[in-house]
Amino acid sequence: MDTQLADWIKDTPDGKAADAILRKCVHCGFCTATCPTYQILGDELDSPRGRIYLIKQVLEGKQVTRKTQQHLDRCLTCRNCETTCPSGVKYGQLIDIGRKIVDERVERPMAEKLTRESLKMLMTNRPMFTAGMAMGKAVRGMLPESIKKKVPAKRPTLPFASTAHTRKVILLKGCVQPAMMPSIDSATSVILDALGIQSMVIQESGCCGAVKFHLNDHLGGLVQMKTNIDAWYNLLQSGEAEALVMNASGCGVTVREYAHHFENDPEYAEKAKLVSEKTLDIGEFITQQNADGLARLGTKVKAAIEQQRIPGSIAFHPPCTLQHGQQIKGVIENVLTTLGFKLTPVADSHLCCGSAGTYSVLQPELSKELKKRKLANLMAGKPQAIASANIGCLGHLESDATVDVRHWVEWVAQAV
């Protein structure tokens, strides 16, 4: 794609990055076939190719309108298009640049501003979010249905494993997961403990930076990223912690891109690169462990299935941040089948469930339609339960599911 970027942007870091990405696009349109919003709306401007044209026009100095902003807002940033694209267009990076610049030029309605600012403030402030979620859970039965669906039901939570081991990894506690579903971190620690590995939670770390960054507060997101790098770097560089293990794929994809975000920062470039290189999804990390340890886990899982303590038949939803953002495909599915679970077939497993971070709040109608389609596909094989690998997907699917929805580590940990 030929470009003629405007003088005010072409020599800036964002301008150079966007220009390189735009020039890779060959207008083929393969991306439209796998774009969830295009499938629903049928509007070229609500497809990756259409949004790329809109961003190109903005960067070339053409008029920017509220409609431009709305088309970019409706993008899930699922990055399915990146998986489909034969030219390697880094659409996720481009949409972040485009949204930020459009927001600088188009005034949002006050209601939208307040919603976005509230999300940034509430979701990334762990004490505030924890207090709010605790209150919501306490009165969940009395809440209006629309709000009740945003508050997960209480679930059994195992004690966090506290046994000391020579081998140690870092877990990112994150901002919303400890309050919404603390059982996920505990389950992760139990599985790792069974493999002879100690889980370390570094209190100085916090939100991965994704919420603020994707709501166009790039500076705020980068500040949070730096806080995490400072909290983890010495432990990883010294070898005291061998890896940063992620059990939320949305956080995982963000931390893996720290190296990209700080590649031109003289103070943080090398530190960010190391943190990104040491980041692994829990599924990836488990597959790298001793075969005997995995076999012991499998024995326990199979026994628990036979005793009907955990479901044996599961429909697995691979989050977009896992399969498209991190390009991790089939790894968790292989872990689950190796351990003894039966996975039911799921049509269109490459498509987004509609959660997409804050998308379910900002674009509720599209989000609901995507959830409806996803749940229909997940339930078609009549599974006993649904599993996934990201807090957002879990909460979103659980709100309307007719079977239990859990992070896959929760089912495994219950067998240990």
LOMITI-244736 format. One record per residue (C-alpha): x, y, z. Coordinates in Angstrom, 3 decimals. Layout:
<pts>
{pt {X,Y,Z}}
...
</pts>
This chain:
<pts>
{pt {0.000,0.000,0.000}}
{pt {1.435,3.360,-1.039}}
{pt {1.425,6.037,1.641}}
{pt {1.852,9.801,1.808}}
{pt {1.809,10.539,5.509}}
{pt {1.289,14.123,6.616}}
{pt {4.265,16.159,7.794}}
{pt {2.980,16.305,11.390}}
{pt {3.189,12.514,11.795}}
{pt {5.569,11.003,9.235}}
{pt {8.840,11.516,11.165}}
{pt {7.495,10.614,14.601}}
{pt {7.918,7.123,16.133}}
{pt {4.205,6.442,15.634}}
{pt {4.341,7.725,12.072}}
{pt {7.329,5.574,11.140}}
{pt {5.803,2.488,12.735}}
{pt {2.423,3.054,11.059}}
{pt {4.012,3.711,7.668}}
{pt {5.948,0.432,7.805}}
{pt {2.798,-1.489,8.740}}
{pt {0.623,0.181,6.089}}
{pt {3.137,-0.568,3.340}}
{pt {2.838,-4.290,4.073}}
{pt {-0.912,-4.347,3.369}}
{pt {-1.728,-5.541,-0.191}}
{pt {-5.540,-5.007,-0.012}}
{pt {-6.156,-8.762,-0.438}}
{pt {-9.129,-8.822,1.950}}
{pt {-8.369,-12.233,3.456}}
{pt {-8.765,-10.567,6.851}}
{pt {-12.436,-9.807,6.253}}
{pt {-13.251,-13.532,6.235}}
{pt {-12.188,-13.977,9.867}}
{pt {-13.212,-10.617,11.332}}
{pt {-16.026,-11.073,13.901}}
{pt {-17.423,-7.543,13.584}}
{pt {-17.480,-7.701,9.779}}
{pt {-19.359,-11.024,9.968}}
{pt {-22.048,-9.379,12.105}}
{pt {-22.262,-5.898,10.568}}
{pt {-21.277,-6.564,6.949}}
{pt {-19.717,-3.099,6.618}}
{pt {-16.303,-2.900,4.947}}
{pt {-15.360,-0.106,7.356}}
{pt {-15.955,-2.527,10.244}}
{pt {-13.378,-4.939,8.828}}
{pt {-9.588,-4.808,9.262}}
{pt {-9.066,-3.715,5.672}}
{pt {-11.624,-0.926,6.014}}
{pt {-10.138,0.268,9.291}}
{pt {-6.661,0.243,7.758}}
{pt {-7.955,2.569,5.019}}
{pt {-9.503,4.849,7.645}}
{pt {-6.260,5.026,9.636}}
{pt {-4.284,5.687,6.448}}
{pt {-6.575,8.597,5.609}}
{pt {-6.175,10.039,9.108}}
{pt {-2.380,9.801,8.933}}
{pt {-2.380,11.415,5.506}}
{pt {-4.181,14.447,6.923}}
{pt {-7.698,13.722,5.679}}
{pt {-10.756,14.761,7.695}}
{pt {-11.359,12.794,10.887}}
{pt {-14.980,12.374,11.994}}
{pt {-16.995,10.814,14.777}}
{pt {-17.838,7.981,12.364}}
{pt {-14.123,7.243,11.954}}
{pt {-13.850,6.964,15.723}}
{pt {-16.871,4.671,15.950}}
{pt {-15.559,2.264,13.320}}
{pt {-12.232,2.004,15.165}}
{pt {-14.046,1.618,18.499}}
{pt {-15.990,-1.367,17.173}}
{pt {-12.768,-3.301,16.563}}
{pt {-12.293,-6.031,19.203}}
{pt {-8.488,-6.030,18.761}}
{pt {-8.852,-9.826,18.672}}
{pt {-6.058,-9.908,16.047}}
{pt {-7.665,-12.773,14.174}}
{pt {-6.749,-10.772,11.085}}
{pt {-3.058,-11.053,11.979}}
{pt {-3.330,-14.833,11.986}}
{pt {-5.099,-14.729,8.605}}
{pt {-2.917,-12.083,6.915}}
{pt {-0.422,-13.565,4.413}}
{pt {1.626,-10.342,4.419}}
{pt {2.329,-10.131,8.146}}
{pt {0.508,-6.829,8.744}}
{pt {0.787,-5.932,12.444}}
{pt {-2.765,-4.706,12.696}}
{pt {-2.831,-4.663,16.516}}
{pt {-0.057,-2.083,16.638}}
{pt {-1.664,-0.024,13.878}}
{pt {-5.104,0.130,15.515}}
{pt {-3.511,1.341,18.773}}
{pt {-1.769,4.164,16.898}}
{pt {-4.889,5.034,14.905}}
{pt {-7.196,5.132,17.912}}
{pt {-4.852,7.338,19.904}}
{pt {-4.535,9.901,17.091}}
{pt {-8.263,9.916,16.320}}
{pt {-9.065,10.436,20.006}}
{pt {-6.765,13.460,20.018}}
{pt {-8.815,14.970,17.184}}
{pt {-12.394,13.908,17.870}}
{pt {-14.205,14.901,21.052}}
{pt {-16.100,12.045,22.655}}
{pt {-19.554,12.518,24.205}}
{pt {-19.334,13.154,27.949}}
{pt {-20.989,9.830,28.840}}
{pt {-18.324,7.920,26.888}}
{pt {-15.537,9.923,28.494}}
{pt {-16.845,9.184,31.970}}
{pt {-17.244,5.463,31.229}}
{pt {-13.710,5.167,29.869}}
{pt {-12.159,7.128,32.695}}
{pt {-14.095,5.063,35.241}}
{pt {-12.860,1.826,33.667}}
{pt {-9.249,3.019,33.738}}
{pt {-9.530,4.133,37.344}}
{pt {-11.508,1.184,38.727}}
{pt {-10.028,-1.773,36.855}}
{pt {-6.371,-0.868,37.310}}
{pt {-6.631,0.096,40.985}}
{pt {-6.400,-3.256,42.763}}
{pt {-7.602,-2.114,46.239}}
{pt {-10.534,-0.184,44.783}}
{pt {-11.556,-3.000,42.440}}
{pt {-11.192,-5.608,45.194}}
{pt {-13.440,-3.636,47.530}}
{pt {-16.047,-3.132,44.818}}
{pt {-16.029,-6.782,43.767}}
{pt {-16.268,-7.984,47.387}}
{pt {-19.327,-5.776,47.879}}
{pt {-20.845,-7.028,44.628}}
{pt {-20.355,-10.678,45.613}}
{pt {-21.875,-10.059,49.037}}
{pt {-25.121,-8.741,47.546}}
{pt {-25.009,-10.582,44.217}}
{pt {-28.426,-12.153,44.678}}
{pt {-30.065,-8.733,45.012}}
{pt {-28.354,-7.069,42.050}}
{pt {-30.133,-6.222,38.782}}
{pt {-29.500,-8.945,36.194}}
{pt {-27.317,-6.732,33.988}}
{pt {-24.953,-5.960,36.881}}
{pt {-25.179,-9.430,38.392}}
{pt {-23.728,-10.869,35.179}}
{pt {-20.567,-8.827,35.712}}
{pt {-20.021,-10.321,39.185}}
{pt {-18.837,-13.966,39.094}}
{pt {-20.438,-16.413,41.486}}
{pt {-18.298,-17.626,44.388}}
{pt {-16.357,-20.788,43.622}}
{pt {-14.187,-23.191,45.637}}
{pt {-10.684,-21.759,46.151}}
{pt {-7.764,-23.935,47.147}}
{pt {-5.134,-22.531,49.546}}
{pt {-2.213,-20.880,47.754}}
{pt {0.689,-23.358,47.782}}
{pt {3.299,-22.245,50.300}}
{pt {5.910,-25.038,50.104}}
{pt {9.432,-23.734,49.455}}
{pt {11.206,-25.164,46.400}}
{pt {14.583,-24.511,44.828}}
{pt {12.922,-23.792,41.512}}
{pt {10.862,-20.583,41.512}}
{pt {8.713,-18.674,39.039}}
{pt {6.895,-15.337,39.233}}
{pt {3.119,-15.120,38.935}}
{pt {1.510,-11.845,37.907}}
{pt {-1.326,-11.195,40.325}}
{pt {-2.792,-8.566,38.018}}
{pt {-5.538,-6.080,38.753}}
{pt {-8.936,-7.809,38.435}}
{pt {-8.289,-11.564,38.664}}
{pt {-7.499,-11.759,42.416}}
{pt {-10.839,-10.126,43.224}}
{pt {-12.989,-11.745,40.536}}
{pt {-11.598,-15.288,40.564}}
{pt {-8.849,-15.809,43.179}}
{pt {-9.182,-19.544,42.589}}
{pt {-7.153,-19.219,39.366}}
{pt {-3.920,-18.038,40.999}}
{pt {-4.299,-20.567,43.820}}
{pt {-4.896,-23.390,41.350}}
{pt {-1.831,-22.360,39.345}}
{pt {0.335,-22.428,42.480}}
{pt {-0.997,-25.892,43.420}}
{pt {-0.145,-27.352,39.995}}
{pt {3.326,-25.819,40.003}}
{pt {3.887,-27.021,43.566}}
{pt {3.012,-30.560,42.431}}
{pt {5.766,-30.202,39.816}}
{pt {8.277,-29.036,42.431}}
{pt {8.133,-25.332,41.585}}
{pt {7.409,-22.437,43.946}}
{pt {5.162,-19.560,42.854}}
{pt {6.323,-16.058,43.811}}
{pt {3.922,-13.105,43.847}}
{pt {5.750,-9.779,43.805}}
{pt {3.610,-7.244,45.630}}
{pt {5.240,-4.259,43.902}}
{pt {3.877,-5.400,40.534}}
{pt {0.375,-4.504,39.388}}
{pt {-1.743,-4.088,36.274}}
{pt {0.076,-5.219,33.129}}
{pt {-0.815,-1.907,31.438}}
{pt {-3.256,-3.302,28.871}}
{pt {-6.411,-1.542,30.087}}
{pt {-5.001,1.978,30.007}}
{pt {-2.976,1.401,26.836}}
{pt {-5.947,0.051,24.860}}
{pt {-8.167,2.872,26.127}}
{pt {-5.700,5.255,24.468}}
{pt {-3.910,6.292,27.660}}
{pt {-0.572,5.112,26.300}}
{pt {1.471,7.082,28.813}}
{pt {-0.480,5.666,31.759}}
{pt {-0.082,2.150,30.402}}
{pt {3.667,2.573,29.904}}
{pt {4.059,3.803,33.498}}
{pt {2.391,0.614,34.752}}
{pt {4.605,-1.488,32.496}}
{pt {7.730,0.167,33.886}}
{pt {6.564,-0.540,37.440}}
{pt {6.310,-4.234,36.601}}
{pt {9.659,-4.343,34.846}}
{pt {11.290,-2.757,37.900}}
{pt {9.577,-5.315,40.161}}
{pt {10.618,-8.384,38.135}}
{pt {13.869,-7.615,36.339}}
{pt {16.409,-8.380,39.059}}
{pt {14.717,-11.671,39.985}}
{pt {14.705,-12.804,36.368}}
{pt {18.153,-11.467,35.500}}
{pt {19.768,-13.142,38.527}}
{pt {18.055,-16.453,37.844}}
{pt {16.291,-16.489,41.224}}
{pt {13.077,-16.778,39.214}}
{pt {13.403,-18.865,36.072}}
{pt {10.302,-17.527,34.322}}
{pt {7.305,-15.223,34.515}}
{pt {4.327,-17.584,34.261}}
{pt {1.010,-16.183,33.046}}
{pt {-2.422,-17.663,33.696}}
{pt {-4.292,-14.771,32.042}}
{pt {-3.550,-14.658,28.329}}
{pt {-4.638,-11.007,28.074}}
{pt {-1.870,-10.040,30.475}}
{pt {0.481,-12.529,28.837}}
{pt {0.263,-10.981,25.386}}
{pt {0.795,-7.508,26.848}}
{pt {3.887,-8.465,28.865}}
{pt {5.300,-10.302,25.862}}
{pt {5.092,-7.011,23.978}}
{pt {6.956,-4.968,26.594}}
{pt {10.057,-5.398,24.422}}
{pt {8.249,-3.720,21.516}}
{pt {6.904,-0.870,23.645}}
{pt {10.345,0.002,25.038}}
{pt {12.593,-0.862,22.099}}
{pt {13.627,2.796,21.725}}
{pt {13.927,3.519,25.457}}
{pt {17.618,3.603,26.448}}
{pt {16.854,2.851,30.108}}
{pt {14.253,0.110,29.683}}
{pt {14.934,-1.539,26.308}}
{pt {17.169,-4.369,27.593}}
{pt {15.142,-4.865,30.766}}
{pt {11.881,-5.075,28.833}}
{pt {13.439,-7.485,26.343}}
{pt {14.462,-9.866,29.139}}
{pt {11.045,-9.707,30.802}}
{pt {9.312,-10.458,27.497}}
{pt {11.672,-13.332,26.727}}
{pt {11.093,-14.905,30.137}}
{pt {7.288,-14.726,29.871}}
{pt {5.432,-17.997,29.279}}
{pt {1.800,-19.009,29.412}}
{pt {1.157,-21.627,32.106}}
{pt {0.272,-24.141,29.369}}
{pt {3.603,-23.583,27.611}}
{pt {5.509,-23.799,30.872}}
{pt {3.899,-27.086,31.891}}
{pt {4.748,-28.739,28.580}}
{pt {8.431,-27.947,29.182}}
{pt {8.519,-29.815,32.492}}
{pt {9.721,-33.303,33.337}}
{pt {7.624,-36.029,31.703}}
{pt {7.404,-37.968,34.967}}
{pt {5.818,-34.996,36.724}}
{pt {3.238,-34.625,33.957}}
{pt {2.508,-38.348,34.086}}
{pt {1.834,-38.116,37.837}}
{pt {-0.519,-35.200,37.203}}
{pt {-2.286,-37.227,34.532}}
{pt {-2.786,-40.151,36.897}}
{pt {-4.429,-37.872,39.444}}
{pt {-6.628,-36.172,36.841}}
{pt {-7.843,-39.481,35.421}}
{pt {-8.670,-40.729,38.938}}
{pt {-10.582,-37.526,39.717}}
{pt {-12.570,-37.865,36.483}}
{pt {-13.439,-41.487,37.316}}
{pt {-14.548,-40.397,40.792}}
{pt {-16.620,-37.622,39.157}}
{pt {-14.853,-34.958,41.223}}
{pt {-14.097,-33.017,38.045}}
{pt {-15.726,-33.065,34.590}}
{pt {-14.218,-35.406,32.027}}
{pt {-15.787,-33.784,28.971}}
{pt {-14.778,-30.166,28.346}}
{pt {-15.293,-27.593,25.590}}
{pt {-12.193,-25.411,25.438}}
{pt {-12.355,-21.800,24.268}}
{pt {-8.885,-20.544,23.242}}
{pt {-8.780,-16.795,24.000}}
{pt {-7.855,-14.475,21.138}}
{pt {-4.958,-13.144,23.206}}
{pt {-3.618,-16.696,23.328}}
{pt {-4.179,-18.012,19.797}}
{pt {-3.831,-14.770,17.829}}
{pt {-1.957,-12.350,20.084}}
{pt {0.651,-14.868,21.270}}
{pt {0.204,-17.371,18.439}}
{pt {-0.073,-20.219,20.961}}
{pt {-2.265,-22.803,19.246}}
{pt {-3.130,-26.295,20.405}}
{pt {-0.752,-26.241,23.379}}
{pt {-3.364,-26.180,26.137}}
{pt {-5.612,-28.538,24.207}}
{pt {-2.718,-31.031,24.050}}
{pt {-2.059,-30.614,27.781}}
{pt {-5.698,-31.296,28.602}}
{pt {-6.006,-34.390,26.408}}
{pt {-2.668,-35.723,27.668}}
{pt {-3.863,-35.361,31.256}}
{pt {-7.024,-37.326,30.467}}
{pt {-9.776,-34.850,29.556}}
{pt {-12.002,-35.381,26.530}}
{pt {-12.332,-32.197,24.475}}
{pt {-15.564,-31.772,22.545}}
{pt {-15.364,-30.245,19.037}}
{pt {-16.050,-26.494,18.794}}
{pt {-16.917,-24.823,15.486}}
{pt {-15.340,-21.429,14.698}}
{pt {-12.956,-21.752,17.644}}
{pt {-10.827,-19.010,16.059}}
{pt {-13.532,-16.377,16.661}}
{pt {-13.758,-14.009,19.629}}
{pt {-16.261,-14.572,22.455}}
{pt {-16.975,-10.827,22.660}}
{pt {-15.272,-10.069,25.969}}
{pt {-12.159,-8.377,24.581}}
{pt {-11.089,-6.545,27.727}}
{pt {-13.397,-3.555,28.230}}
{pt {-15.285,-4.203,24.963}}
{pt {-18.254,-5.878,26.683}}
{pt {-18.862,-2.623,28.568}}
{pt {-18.164,-0.217,25.716}}
{pt {-19.848,-2.197,22.906}}
{pt {-22.474,-4.283,24.745}}
{pt {-24.721,-5.230,21.824}}
{pt {-21.940,-6.568,19.599}}
{pt {-20.400,-8.263,22.623}}
{pt {-23.667,-10.022,23.502}}
{pt {-24.146,-11.276,19.951}}
{pt {-20.629,-12.698,19.854}}
{pt {-21.155,-14.363,23.243}}
{pt {-24.422,-15.913,22.053}}
{pt {-22.705,-17.387,18.983}}
{pt {-19.712,-18.601,20.979}}
{pt {-21.795,-20.323,23.648}}
{pt {-23.898,-22.050,20.979}}
{pt {-20.740,-23.458,19.396}}
{pt {-19.223,-24.446,22.741}}
{pt {-22.373,-26.267,23.852}}
{pt {-22.993,-28.034,20.522}}
{pt {-20.829,-30.984,21.618}}
{pt {-22.733,-31.317,24.919}}
{pt {-19.716,-30.872,27.225}}
{pt {-19.965,-31.229,30.987}}
{pt {-18.092,-27.946,31.417}}
{pt {-16.392,-25.094,29.572}}
{pt {-12.758,-24.125,30.088}}
{pt {-10.696,-21.178,28.916}}
{pt {-7.440,-19.408,29.748}}
{pt {-8.246,-15.744,30.330}}
{pt {-10.167,-13.961,33.086}}
{pt {-12.163,-11.779,30.680}}
{pt {-13.408,-14.693,28.575}}
{pt {-14.267,-16.698,31.686}}
{pt {-16.386,-13.982,33.279}}
{pt {-18.084,-13.160,29.977}}
{pt {-19.009,-16.755,29.110}}
{pt {-19.975,-17.668,32.676}}
{pt {-22.624,-14.950,32.739}}
{pt {-24.884,-16.863,30.316}}
{pt {-23.538,-20.426,30.328}}
{pt {-25.668,-23.381,31.418}}
{pt {-22.648,-25.426,32.579}}
{pt {-19.690,-24.601,34.827}}
{pt {-17.091,-22.297,33.278}}
{pt {-13.606,-22.412,34.777}}
{pt {-10.004,-21.708,33.946}}
{pt {-8.542,-25.057,32.903}}
{pt {-5.989,-24.939,35.747}}
{pt {-8.854,-24.996,38.265}}
{pt {-10.055,-28.389,37.031}}
{pt {-6.515,-29.798,37.069}}
{pt {-5.710,-28.411,40.540}}
{pt {-8.840,-29.984,42.025}}
{pt {-7.396,-33.370,41.072}}
{pt {-3.969,-32.786,42.655}}
</pts>
